[in-house]
C-alpha cells in the first residue's frame, strides 16, 4: 500500500492542490474589496514529495454488513503553502511549511452492498488525539518561535479536532448516492399502466413494426419488465399493469424503452423516455403522454425526428408508516385510509435476504446455491463453485397485495451439477410460516437477522443432497440462513 501511494503521489499532489485552489477561490473572493484587500493569490502550493505512510493497520470482524479498520498514519511532509495578500498596494505573505501529522483514525465502510465500490458510506473518527506539528511564517519570520505561542497553538488545534472527530463522534462521507438504490429500504409501490402508443416508426421493410415496451426503475439491478408484443401495429394498445418497488421517489426515475421485436436479429429501438418519480403525488394517478426520443442526450440530432408517442398512467402508493400516529389527520393519511376503506390496498413488500451457509459438503460435488419459493414465485441465488461455506448476500423482493397471514416461505439449499443431466438435489429445506417470522422479528426488533432455531419445525434435512449427515448433527445448522422480513 505504501509503495502504491508513493508511486501515485506526484499525480495525487497536483490533483489535490488543484481541488484546494478551486475550493478556496470563492472564500478568497468574499474578502477581496473589503478591509482594503485588493487581491488574494497563492504564491506557491505543493504538498511536497513525501506522501503519507501506513505504520500499521488493525481490522475488526463484524457481524453486520460493514468493515472496520484502524490504520496508523504518519505524514512527515515537506509541504510549502504561500498565500500572498495585497492590502493597499502592500504585499503580505503567509507561509505554512513542514507539516507533520500522526493520527489513528477508525474507518468504517458500511453498509456493504453489491454495487461498486461495494460500500455506500465512509465513516471516519479519531481514536486518539492527533499529533500535529508545522511551521508558520509571517513576513518571513517564524511565528511559532514566539515563546509560549507554539504550545498554545498545538493544544488548541488538537482540542478542536478532538471535539469534532474524536470517537464516538463520526464524520460520514456518502459514497453511493441515493439514485443507486442499493442501500435504501422500500418506501412504496409504483403502479404503471401502459395504455397505448401512437404514430410509431415503421421499421420492417415489408410491413410495419412489432412494438413492445421495456421498463425499469433507475438504481435497481432487477430485470426489466416487458409488455406483450403487438404484431404489425403502429398504434398499439396494451392496457397492461406493472408494479415496481420504490426506494427513493426523490431521485429515482422510470425508464421506458420502446423496441421493435425481431425473430432473428437484434430488436430495433423505436424510442425511449423517462419519468422522474418526484412528479407524482402519493395516492393520485397521473396520466403522461410522452414524446419518444432516440436518447436522453439533448444534443443528439436524432431526437428531432418524430418517433411517436407513448401514453402511460402512474400511481405511487407509499407504505403506511406505523410510527406516525397522526397520519390519518393529514391529506396523505386520509387518502390512504379511504383506499383501505374501499377495499383497495396499496400492498406491501416481503424482503428475503439469503446471507450464507456453512459446512455443506457434497458426496461428489459441492456447488451450492439457494432457492426461495413464495406464493409460486421462485428465486435463485448465484452458484458458488467448490465451497463448503458459500456466502451469497442476495436479497429477493416479493410484492404483496394482501398480508401473508397463512403463507409460508420455502427455502432450499442445493448443489449444482455441471454438465450432467441429473436433477439438482437439496440438502436442507426450510419452511417458514410468515406469522411466526413476524413474531420472531418483533421480539428481536433491533436485529436484522432471524435465527431459525427459534421457530419450531423450521428446518428439515433432506437426505441425498449436498452431503451426508451424522445422526447427531444437522447438515446445515438452522442459524446459518438469515431471513429479513419487511412488510408494510
N, C-alpha and C positions, 0 to 999 in steps of 0.2 A: 504494500500500500504506500509506504513512504517513497519507494522508488518511482511508483506511478505518479505521485504528486510532484516529485522533484522534476520529472521529465515534462510534465504538463505545466509547471509553474510559470515559465516565461509567457505562455499564452493566457493563463489564468490571470497573471498580473495585469496585462493590458486590458483584458475583458472587465476585471473588477474595477480598475481605475476609470474606465470609460463609464461604467454604471454609476460610480461615485460622482463623476462630473455631471452626469445627466440628473442625478437625484438632488444634488446641491445647487444646481443652477437656479431653480425657482426660489430657493431660500436666499441666495445672494441677491437676486433681483428685487426682493422685497425691501432691502436696505439701501439699494442704490437710489440716490436722490434725497435720502434722509440723513440728518446729522452731518451734512457736508460731505457725505461719501459720494465720490464720483464713479468709482468702479471697484469691483472685487474680482480678482482673477487668480487662477492657480499659477504660481511661478514654476512649480515642479510637483509632480505627483507620481510616486512609484512605491511599491511595497517591498522593493529590494529583491535580491537574488536568492534569498534563503526562504523556503516555504515552511509552513507548519509541519511538525512531525508527530507521529503517534508513539508515545513512550510505552504504552501498554493498552490493553483492552480487556474488558470483562463482559461476558454475555450471560443473560439470565434466561432460563427456560420458564415460559409462562403457559398456563393452561388456556388462557384466552387467545384470540387471534391477534397477537401482537408480538413484536420483537423488541427487547430491551437490551441496550448495550451502554457501557460506561467506558469511554476511552479517556486516556490521559494525554492531553495535548500540550505541546510546548512549541512556542514560536519565538525564536530569537532573531527577529528581523533587523534588517538594516534599512528600513523604510525611510523615506525622505519626502515630507509634505511641506510645501511652502505656499502660503497664501499672501498675495500682495493686495493691500487695501490703499486706495488713493483718496486722501482726505484733504480738500482744499489745496490741491496740487502737491501735497506732501505724500510720499510713499512710505507706508508702514508694512513691514514684513513680519509674519509669524511663521515659525518653523517647528514641525514635530518630527523627531527622528529617533532611531534606535529603540523601537517599541519591543519590549519583551513581555510575553504572556505565558502563564502556566495555569491551566484550569482542568477540572474534571467534570464534564457535563454528563448528564444522563439523557440518552437519546432513545425515544420510544417511537417505533414505527407501528401505527395502528390506524384502523384495523387492516389486516392483511386481506387483500382482495385479488380476484383472478383477472385484473386489468393492469397493464404495465403503468407504473413501475412496481406494482404488486402491493402497494400500501397507499392509503388515502390521506393520512395526516402524519406530520413530523412534529413530535412534541419534545421540547428541549428544556432542561432545567439544570441548575448547578448544584452539585452535591457538597461542595466546599467553597469557601471564599476564594476568588481567583487572586493570583499574584500578578500585578501589573507594574511595569517599570518603563519609563520613557524620559526623553529629554525634550524640553520646550524652550525655544529661544524667541526672544522679542527684541527687535533692533539688533540682532546678532549676539545678544547676551543671554546666558543660560539662566532662565528664571528659577529653575529648580535648585539652583545653587544658593538661593537665599536661605539663611538659617531658619529652621522650623517649618518652612513652607513645603518642603519635599514630603515630610511625613504626614502633614495635614492633608495634602492633596491625595496621597496614597490612600489614607484612611477613608476619605470622603468618596473616592471613586469606588473602592471595594464595598463600602457601605451601601451606596446607591444601587450598585449592580446586585448585591445580595437581596435588597428589598424587592427588586423587580423579578429576579430569576432564581433565587435560592429555593431549593426543594422545600415544601411541596408546590410552590408556585411554578407554573409552566407557561412557556410561550409556544403556542400552537401554530404551525405553518401548514396550511392546506396544500396538498399536492394534486389531488384529483378534484376537479371542480364538480359542482352539483349536476352538470349535464351528463356526467359519466353514469350516474345512477347506480354505481357499484356499491355504495355504502349506505344508501338510504333505504328505509323501510317503506313498504307500500302505504300510500295515503288515500287511495281511491281507485275507482274503476272508470275507464273511459269507454263509453258505448259509441261505436262507429257504425253508421248505416250508410252503405254505399248505394246510392239511389240510381243514378244514371250517368251516362256520358253523351256528349253531343258533338257532331261535326269532327270526328276523329280523322286522322290522316289515313289515306289508303296506302297500305304497304305492300300488298300482294299484287303481282304483275297481272294476273288474270282474274283477280277477284277483289275483295275488299280487305278488311282486316279482321283478325280474330282476337279481340281485346280481352284483357283481364287486368285486375288491379292488384298490386302487391304493396303491402303496407307494414310499417313497423314504427315503434317509438324510439327516438334517439336515446343513446346511453344504455340500451338493452342489448344483451348478447343472445337473446332468444331468437328462434327462427321467425321469419316474416310470415304474415298471414296473407292468403290469396282468396280472391273471388273465383267464381266459376268462369270458364271461357265461353264467350258468346261468339259463335262462329259466323263469319261473313256479315258483320254488323258494324256500321259506323256510328250508330246511335243506340247503343245497348242499354238495357235496363236490368239492374240486378236486384235491388231491394234486399240486400243481404246484410246481416247483422254480425258484428265482431266486438270482442271485448279485449281491452288491454289493461294491464296493471300499471298504475301511475305511481311514481316515486317522488317526482319533483315537478308539479304543474307550473312552477315559475320559470323553469329553464327547458323542460322537455318539449319536443315538437313531434307531431305526427307526420311521417314521411309517406307520401303516396306516389307510387310509380305505376305508370300505365305501359303495358307491354302488348305486343302482337305475337300471339302464340304461333310457333312453328313446329312442325312434326319432326323435322330432321335437323335443320341448322339452328343456330343460336337465336333466341327470341329477340325481335326488334323492339327498341324502346320508342314508344309513342310520345311520352312526355312525363313530367313529374310536377309536384307541387308540395309545399309543406304548410302545416297549420300550427302555430305556437299555441300551446295549451293555456297560456296566460290570457288568451282572448275569450276563454269560456267562463261563464258564470255557473257556479255549482247548482246542480239540480235543474238547470234550464237547458233545453235543447236549442241548438243553433244550426241554421242551415247555411252551408257555404257553397257558392258557385265559383269554381276555381278555373282560371285560365292556365292550361298546361304549357310548360316551358321545357326547353331542352335541358337546362341545368340551372342551378341557383346562382350562377355567376352573372352579375348584372351586366358585365361587359361582353358576354357571349353573343355574337351577331346572330346565331341561330335562334335566339329567343324571340326575334322579331317575326318569325314565321308563325302563322295561326295553326295551332295544333289541336284545337278543340277545347271543350270544357268538361269538367267533372263536377258532379253535384253530390255532396255528402252531408250527412247530419251527425253532429257530435253532441254528446251529453256526458258531462263529468259528474260522477257521484262520489263525493268524499266519504270516507268511512266515518262512522259516528265516534266521537271522542268521549269515552266514558268519564274522563276526568272533568269534563265541562258540565257542571250541574245545571247551569243556566242556559244550556243550548236551546232549549225549547222556547226561550224568550226572545231569541234573535230571529232574523229572517231565515237564515240557513237552517237553524234547528227546527223552526216551524214547518219549513218546506219538507225537511226530512220526515218529520212526524206525519205530515199529510200523506206522503208517499207510502209510509208504512201502514197508515190507517186505511188506505185504499187497497192494501194487499200487494203493493208494488215495492219489493225490497231491492235495495241497491246491491245486495250481495256482500261477499267478503272474499278473503284470500287465505288459503292454507299454505304455509311455507314449511317445507320439509328439507332440512339440511343434513345430508349424509356426510359425516366427517371422516371416519376411519374405522378400520377393523384391525385386530391383532391375532397373531398365531393361527392364521389359516394356512393349512398345508395340504396340497393335493396328493393323491396317490400317484398320478402320472404327470400332472401339470398343475401349476398354481398361477393363473392369470385372472385374479378376482375382479369382479365388478358387482354393483348392487342394482337391484330393480325395486322401484317403488310403484305400487298399484293402489289407486284410489278411485272409486266410482267408475271402474272400467278403463281409466286412463293410466297408461303405463309409461314410466320414465326410467331411463337407464343412466348410470354414471359411465365415465370412461373406463376402459380396461387397463389395469396396471399389470404389466407383464412381470412374471418371475419374482414375486414378492410375497412374503407371508404377512407383512404389515402394511397393507395398502392405505393410502391417505387420499381421499377424493376431494373433500371440502367443496362439494357441489350442492347448490340449492335449487329446489324444484318448486314451482308455483302451481297451485290448483285453485281455479276460480270457483266460488261457491255462490249458488243462487239462494240457498237456504242453509241454516245451521246444520252441521253434520252430527245430528243427535244420535242416530243409530248406525252411522257409518264406521268402517274400520280402515286403517292404513295397513297395507300388507307390504312387507319388506323382505327381500331375499338376497342373499349373497351367493353369487355363482362364480364358476371358473370357466373362462372362455377357451374352448378347444380350437386351436389354429389349424386350418387345413383339413379338418375331419368332418364328416357329415353327421356325426353323432350329436345328440342334443346336449346343451349345457346343463349341468346339474347344480342344485343348490346345496349349500352346507348348513345354512341357518335360515329359518323363516320366522319373521316377527310379525305378529298380527296385533295391532293396537286399536283399542276402542277409543274413539275421539273424546268421549266424555271423561274416560279415565286419564287421557293425556291432558285435557284441560284442568282436571282436578289436581293432577300431579304438578303441573306448571304453576297453578295458583298457590300451592303450598310452598313452592320454591321460586317465587316470582323474581328473585334477584339473579337467578341463573338462567342462561340461555340454552342449557343442555338438559336433557332428560335422561335419568338413569332408569333403564328399562326393568331393572330388578325390582323396582318399587311398584310395578304393575303386574299383578298375578296373571300367569299364563301368557305373558307377552311373547316369549321366545320359545321356539320349538326346533329341535335338531332334526334334520332330515338326513338319514344315512345315505351313503353313496355319492356324496358331494365332493367338496374340495379335499377332504381328507378324513382320516379315521379319528374316532374319539374314544378315549378310555372311559370305562363305566363311571369313574368318579370325577370326570372333567368334561365341561362343555367345550364344543369345538370353538365357539366364539363367546366369551363372557357377555352377558346381556348389557353391561355398561359400556361396551365398546362402540355401540351405534348410538349416535346422539340425534335427537329429534328436536325441532323447534316449531312451534305451532303459534301462528299469529292470525287470529280470525277476528274480523271486525263485523 
